[in-house]
């Protein structure tokens, strides 16, 4: 998962990628939160959900298969986690995953 998210961030960045990871304790158990941000163009808000579907390519100008984010989303779901794509503080994309720790 991390490899794909980092590959995407470095593919789209202009200068900066920010990676933040932390463990958070909740009453129901601990989770790990991982966020990858870049300063590229980002996703149009209405296209973020589509980017998590297999075979969807939002930009065909760079090499890729269109399955990377979908595989990450499927793995996150299998681990009963959550994935969010939104605008980064750096102006590009931010992909955040939260996974329970057992």
FENPE-V99780 format. One record per backbone hydrogen bond with DSSP energy under -1.0 kcal/mol. CO is the residue of the C=O (numbers start at 1). NH is the residue of the N-H. E is the energy in kcal/mol with one decimal. If there is no record, write none. Layout:
CO;NH;E, CO;NH;E
//
This chain:
1;5;-2.4, 2;6;-2.7, 3;7;-2.4, 4;8;-2.5, 5;9;-2.2, 6;10;-2.7, 7;11;-1.7, 8;12;-1.7, 9;13;-1.6, 16;39;-1.3, 18;37;-2.7, 20;35;-3.0, 22;33;-3.1, 24;31;-2.7, 26;29;-1.2, 29;26;-1.3, 30;101;-2.9, 31;24;-3.0, 32;99;-2.4, 33;22;-2.2, 34;97;-2.8, 35;20;-2.5, 36;95;-2.5, 37;18;-2.4, 38;92;-1.4, 44;47;-2.1, 47;51;-1.7, 49;52;-1.2, 50;53;-1.9, 53;56;-1.8, 66;55;-1.4, 67;71;-2.6, 68;72;-2.2, 69;73;-2.7, 70;74;-2.4, 71;75;-2.5, 72;76;-2.7, 73;77;-2.2, 74;78;-2.3, 75;79;-1.8, 76;81;-3.1, 77;80;-1.9, 82;98;-2.5, 84;96;-2.7, 86;94;-2.6, 88;91;-1.5, 92;88;-2.7, 93;38;-1.9, 94;86;-2.5, 95;36;-2.4, 96;84;-2.4, 97;34;-2.8, 98;82;-2.1, 99;32;-2.9
//
